Amino acid sequence: MNSLNRRRFLKTSSAGAALAFAPAIGRAGVSANDKMGVAVVGVNGRGSSHIQEFLRDDRVEIRVIVDVDEAVANQRCDDIEKKQGTRPTPVADMRQAFDSKDIDIVSTATPNHWHALTGIWAMQAGKDAYIEKPVCHNVYEGTALIAAARKYGRMCQVGTQCRSSQAIIDAVAFIRSGGIGDVRFARGLCYKRRKSIGALGNYEIPSTVNFDLWSGPASYTDPRLTRSRFHYDWHWQRHYGNGDLGNQGPHQTDIARWGLGIDAHPSRIISYGGRLGYRAERNDDSYVDAGDTANTEVSIYDYGDKCIVFETRGLDVAESADEELNKLFKSTSGNKIGVVFYGTEGYVVQDSYSHCYVFDKDMNVVREFKGGGEHFMNFVSACESRRVEDLNADVREGHLSAGISHLGNISYYLAEKNLLTVADISAELAKIPSLDDNEATLQRTVQHLQKSGVDPDREMMALGAQLDFDPEKEVFTNNDAANALLTREYRAPYICPLADKV
Ligand SMILES: NC(=O)c1ccc[n+]([C@@H]2O[C@H](COP(=O)([O-])OP(=O)(O)OC[C@H]3O[C@@H](n4cnc5c(N)ncnc54)[C@H](O)[C@@H]3O)[C@@H](O)[C@H]2O)c1
């Protein structure tokens, strides 16, 4: 980092200094051109892929890199300079980028608790926004994002890149034209090993990180870090992340909803599961993992005449006894991440970002769809055309699909202490209308736990609250405590406005 950039980074590392310093961003070191200027916000993991995608597009130039971790920001600026020929300005406070006239596009891959506020601030400042999934950390943030996009006439694309994948576009068209008969039910899967993130504790915050800015809308205590690894593992702490239901889930539930032609929230929701298996793994009944999201979760979404089920499995997935799913995913072992559509005349299976199979009722493959896509280029094209309908993943789609994970997690969070035996969960699920075979899904989940050494009658699962939701008004009609979880307590000045205040 040169001394000017370093001074700028440190100075803007406090919220108060940011706006005063805003004019400092400009085209210093950047040749004037007609390209659209990009600021990428949050560049450790996924954000580095955003950078690679923008570097492939001649219509844009990356001019600012925003990251609250100075080391990460500088590394990315070095990399970009080598490839782009010009060095972006590294800053810690995103508001500095929003104040710059040289920025047209803001692309964000921060942790989830920052997504909506980043998008809203960017669009209020007249920028178009690409926002990672889940597009919001809670339901009201999603509604506010839609309102901001429409009010300020901005393009807002969500990072559900499957929406631009040719294989999935073709498979969805095939399903919706009756290719596998009548389809009312889809199952999304995230069977992916997630190890314990370590014991709940009191850990050092890396010296290169501005933790006040990292925390943003989430409350900031002490400062204190309760997990050992700073980056990424926040996914499994609900204050910041949404578990795998809200991490992998928004890709698969988005495809499920798209294929089923559902353009609304569900009207009834229930989840069951827990954060299980880590005590058995450590042979220590008192072990407390720093995560507090479920690593085993089944959520059932009732849309009246249609249904989506999403299953999260975080323990060992090396071998699976799920006969039907093994056939549909053509594998008995390893991760299974995808969607199965169940039709009266066959099945469609999405098993990667760029591949789908069609099976007949006898489980013979009768067709395949292949091909990826250009999700970022689709976004940049819409920024040029100024037509929302050109976006493959407009913010409204992102809101409905993120909403699925939030509603499922609310059911679980409300009743996580409601620990029941398998027999009791089974008895309760038998009362719940669903297009899935609830009992079969429960028993497959139990088998999965047992294979990892968990006795679910000892380390028990919680049966979540059965929730009725008004999809239009976005309120629960049978549970006031659930309504409180449609939003969060914000920490000034990082307050995400409600939709009518954007
Ligand atoms: N679309 C996809 O396929 C895909 C894949 C992976 C991750 N993601 C999403 O990308 C997001 C980031 O995930 P990750 O795994 O890269 O997380 P990460 O923790 O590795 O990286 C997040 C980065 O954001 C920075 N950051 C935090 N607050 C910031 C702020 N206020 N301003 C600027 N920078 C800030 C952090 O310092 C860090 O460098 C998540 O929302 C995740 O769901 C999407």
The ligand as an ORCA input file, in Angstrom:
! r2SCAN-3c Opt
* xyz 0 1
  N     -22.961    -16.959     -5.292
  C     -22.166    -17.862     -4.793
  O     -21.992    -18.941     -5.359
  C     -21.453    -17.592     -3.510
  C     -20.362    -18.387     -3.142
  C     -19.711    -18.101     -1.935
  C     -20.170    -17.078     -1.116
  N     -21.250    -16.346     -1.499
  C     -21.722    -15.237     -0.637
  O     -20.706    -14.250     -0.576
  C     -20.731    -13.597      0.686
  C     -19.324    -13.576      1.266
  O     -18.950    -14.885      1.595
  P     -17.430    -15.280      1.826
  O     -17.424    -16.733      2.031
  O     -16.611    -14.670      0.766
  O     -17.131    -14.551      3.233
  P     -15.721    -14.058      3.831
  O     -15.921    -13.887      5.276
  O     -14.647    -14.973      3.371
  O     -15.479    -12.652      3.114
  C     -16.221    -11.515      3.444
  C     -15.336    -10.287      3.250
  O     -16.139     -9.131      3.492
  C     -15.365     -8.221      4.271
  N     -16.297     -7.311      4.944
  C     -17.065     -7.525      6.030
  N     -17.797     -6.435      6.308
  C     -17.484     -5.507      5.384
  C     -17.908     -4.182      5.151
  N     -18.808     -3.583      5.926
  N     -17.355     -3.508      4.112
  C     -16.424     -4.100      3.323
  N     -15.979     -5.350      3.506
  C     -16.523     -6.051      4.517
  C     -14.544     -9.094      5.182
  O     -13.448     -8.426      5.738
  C     -14.157    -10.213      4.223
  O     -12.981     -9.870      3.534
  C     -21.742    -14.342      1.531
  O     -22.931    -13.609      1.606
  C     -21.972    -15.640      0.796
  O     -23.279    -16.133      0.973
  C     -21.871    -16.572     -2.678
*
